[in-house]
Amino acid sequence: MKIRLSVLTSAVALAFSVPQANAETPDQAAPATKLPAVNVTAERSGSFKSDVVQVGTFRDMAPLDVPQASNVVTREVLDAQAATTLFGALRNTPGVSRTALNGSTYDNLAVRGILIDNRSSYRLNGALTIVNLVDVPLENKERVEVLKGVSSLYYGFVPPSGIANLVTKRAGKEPLSNLALSANQYGGVNAHVDLGRRFGSQQQFGARVNLVGGREEIGIDNFSGDRSLAAAAFDWRATAALSFKLDLEHYRKESTEQAAIEVPAAIGGIITLPAVPDNRINLGGEWGKYSARATNLLFRADYALNDQWGMFLEAGKSRTSRDRNYSEFRNYNLATGQGDMAVFFSRGQEWNVENYRAEIYGRVPGQWFTHEISFGYTMHKRNQDAFSFPPATVLVGSQNLYNPVSIPAQFPTVAFTSNPSSLDDRGWYLSDRLLIGEKWQAMVGVRGSDYESVTKTTRYQADKVNPALALLYKPVTNVSLYASYLEGLEESGQAPAGRLNAGEVLPPALSKQKEIGVKAQVAQGVLLQVAYFDIKRPSTTTTNNVFALNGLAQFKGLEMAASGEVTKQLSLIASALLLDARQLNATNPATYGKVPDNTPERIGSLFGEYRLPGVPGLALSGGAYYMGQRPVNNENQAFIDSYTTLSLGARYTTRIADKRTTFQAVLDNATDKNYWNTAGSGILGVGAPRTLKVVAKVEF
């Protein structure tokens, strides 16, 4: 479903035409010869800190009461940075890095060095699995959050990197009609309409609609694209006890995919990497398109049985499909730069996901103990088809790393092969949060899983019960200390494009995590978090171009985060990760004790916004994002260098004709640094060039 200009124009006209309580009548309107009044304002609508977490069994709990590392990027942070991508949002949280792909089409991310699985670990409103193989729009999202580590108690078979949760905007008490226009210096433009209303005699009905359309340009050669979004969030308070929510969204993106660069072969056990190419170079052709679409539907019904007990039902479906012309520069000579361009084609790839959940929850108060109990059953189904990367469709052309030439359009020459697969993950869970007086809390949870994964050539089953244990202590009301032990089963991964076994699903495996942490709320409302974690999980590697399990890996580290308002004028969000990751696969001496590929030992970020008291409405911002060096393979035969990128921004909010209006400019990669921004899976990616983005937003 394409959103054409006429649709956006109609939506904008609707936004203008909706009557407002204080709108002028024709008799009250100012004379045409008089300019509208301009009033300066210093209004502020949000915070860099969130008061609740909305993911997993901790849904709607205060962060201080969550015995697990979690981070929330609020709408205020997204707006301050003009962020529109997942990496743009999650770079503000500890330990998030890119893996394999450089981000020209969508964000392939890892947390604590572990991949966030694109098929199972991204959730809409804490529930529906959305397949992250097309840029997930943020324009209709209120917040983005990450629940770190093992999350299988609530979400079943997911890796111990954690859950990335996207929470949709909903209608508030006041009518809302916003129009935002954005552009960058390369010609990328977007229009965004955001409408929110409540209806009914008691305002029991709510609707929030977001429409986005625009052209994609990111500053690299041989690139073009476009994207669109149509989303709606409805809610209905049918009675005091019964309520319903419905979310629908459809988004699409078609753009050129920047060619990846293969890691050179080792000579004498050492890999010599080429110099980082200019960040505007695309070795592939503009015809190397990545075309993807997604439709997500989520329904939820809540019913309060009495003052202490309630239940809810959730049902959702998502469908993601894509066609891809993927280019990879290979077999090149470091001295001359001459090499081959391999092109892989896929058509009709499709992922269909169904999620169902029924849960009953309640509170059992007592003189010494209070139990907060949740008992639920989940069903997650995923069907995948036409994962087509047959080696016969790889076409090879000539290219030069240092003096690129135009690559003629390539087309597949053989019929595609279908490689369907299916997954069925069912499970029950029981969680008991025990409140012991005012200072102590304990959580005991258990999940029983029934898992089956089927492909053309393999069939895996697992039936296991895993525990989750945590203890939390509050010496004072604004400080909590916790310790937890978690187990979870996970899908071990799927062989990526370009591997001989591309599309193969690896067998499920067990992950274990220990974590201790402290959280505190200080100053005007800054949330501080420090956590030490120790995760053991199966590791994967690529050997002889085959993606496979490779023993065990351990990820130990210390992560720190701060978010909120230091003063009335200064807000910040900051993070740091110190990671010690090692492969413990004793049967493979070449990798034993080495760092898993693409895993940094240090990651840090700092972003702040200062609202000038002498100039009401004006805010200046700046951010620094550090990524440590990372090995290009599991043998650690070479490392890509560390880098720091800088962002600068300013936004000015005023009132024009009594309409709140914001003008904003954000400069990312302000120093125009050339750097490798990703490794993994035997390929390298180059970071984006300096980009100036300007935004104008009017609230009608």
RACOR-V704396 format. One record per backbone hydrogen bond with DSSP energy under -0.5 kcal/mol. NH is the residue of the N-H (numbers start at 1). CO is the residue of the C=O. Records with the same first field share a line. If there is no record, write none. Layout:
# RACOR-V704396
NH->CO ; CO
This chain:
# RACOR-V704396
4->2
7->4
8->4
9->5
10->6
11->7
12->8
13->9
14->10
15->11
16->12
17->13
18->14
23->20
28->25
29->25
34->31
39->37 ; 655
41->653
53->61
58->55
59->56
60->53
61->53 ; 58
65->62
66->63
67->65
68->66
71->146
73->144
74->72
75->142
78->74
79->75
80->76
81->77
82->78 ; 79
83->78
89->85
90->86
91->87
92->89
93->90
96->93
97->110
99->108
100->679
101->99
105->106
108->106
109->107
110->97
111->114
112->95
113->95
114->111
116->109
117->115
120->117
121->117
123->121 ; 164
124->128
125->123 ; 166
127->124
128->124
130->122
132->118 ; 130
133->131
135->105
137->135
141->138
142->167
143->167
144->73
145->165
146->71
147->163
148->69 ; 146
149->161
154->151
155->151
156->152
158->156 ; 489
162->159
163->147
164->121
165->145 ; 163
166->123
167->143 ; 165
169->140
176->196
178->194
179->698
180->192
181->696
182->190
183->694
184->188
185->692
187->184
189->215
190->182
191->213
192->180
193->211
194->178
195->209
196->176
197->207
199->205
203->200
205->199
206->235
207->197
208->233
209->195
210->231
211->193
212->229
213->191
214->227
215->189
216->225
217->215
221->280
225->216
226->254
227->214
228->252
229->212
230->250
231->210
232->248
233->208
234->246
235->206
236->244
237->204
238->236 ; 242
239->242
243->302
244->236
245->300
246->234
247->298
248->232
249->296
250->230
251->294
252->228
253->292
254->226
255->290
256->224
257->288
258->256
260->327
261->684
262->329
263->682
267->270
270->267
271->637
273->271
281->278
288->285
289->287
290->255
291->289 ; 323
292->253 ; 290
293->321
294->251
295->319
296->249
297->317
298->247
299->315
300->245
301->313
302->243
303->311
304->241
305->303 ; 309
306->309
310->361
311->303
312->359
313->301
314->357
315->299
316->355
317->297
318->353
319->295
320->351
321->293
322->349
323->291
324->346
325->289
326->324 ; 344
328->342
329->260
330->340
333->338
334->332
337->333
339->399
340->330
341->397
342->328 ; 340
343->395
344->326
346->324
349->322
350->385
351->320
352->383
353->318
354->381
355->316
356->379
357->314
358->377
359->312
360->375
361->310
362->373
363->308
364->371
365->363
370->435
371->364
372->433
373->362 ; 371
374->431
375->360
376->429
377->358
378->427
379->356
380->425
381->354
382->423
383->352
384->421
385->350
388->386
389->387
393->390
394->391
395->343 ; 393
397->341
399->339
401->337
408->406
421->384
422->454
423->382
424->452
425->380
426->424 ; 450
427->378
428->448
429->376
430->446
431->374
432->444
433->372
434->432 ; 442
435->370 ; 433
436->434 ; 440
437->368 ; 435
439->436
440->436
441->472
442->434
443->470
444->432
445->468
446->430
447->466
448->428
449->447 ; 464
450->426
451->462
452->424
453->460
454->422
455->458
460->453
462->451
464->449
466->447
468->445
469->485
470->443
471->483
472->441
473->481
474->439
475->473
476->479
479->476
480->519
481->473
482->517
483->471
484->515
485->469
486->513
487->467
488->511
490->509
492->506
495->504
499->496
500->545
502->499
503->495
504->501
506->493 ; 504
509->490
511->488
512->536
513->486
514->534
515->484
516->532
517->482
518->530
519->480
520->528
521->478
522->520 ; 526
524->565
525->522
526->522
527->563
528->520 ; 526
529->561
530->518
531->559
532->516
533->557
534->514
535->555
536->512
537->553
539->551
541->548
543->541 ; 546
546->543
548->541
550->539
553->537
554->582
555->535
556->554 ; 580
557->533
558->578
559->531
560->576
561->529
562->574
563->527
564->572
566->564 ; 570
567->570
571->569 ; 609
572->564
573->607
574->562
575->605
576->560
577->603
578->558
579->577 ; 601
580->556
582->554
583->594
584->552
586->584
588->585
591->588
592->588
593->583
594->591
598->631
599->596
600->598
601->629
603->577
604->626
605->575
606->624
607->573
608->622
609->571
610->620
611->569
612->610 ; 618
615->612
618->615
619->651
620->610
621->649
622->608
623->647
624->606
625->645
626->604
627->643
628->602
630->640
632->638
636->633
640->630
643->627
645->625
647->623
648->667
649->621
650->665
651->619
652->663
653->617
654->661
655->39
656->659
657->37 ; 655
659->656
660->658 ; 699
661->654
662->697
663->652
664->695
665->650
666->693
667->648
668->666 ; 691
670->646
672->669
675->673
677->675 ; 685
678->685
682->632
683->680
684->261
685->678
687->675
691->668
693->666 ; 691
694->183
695->664
696->181
697->662
698->179
699->660
700->177 ; 698
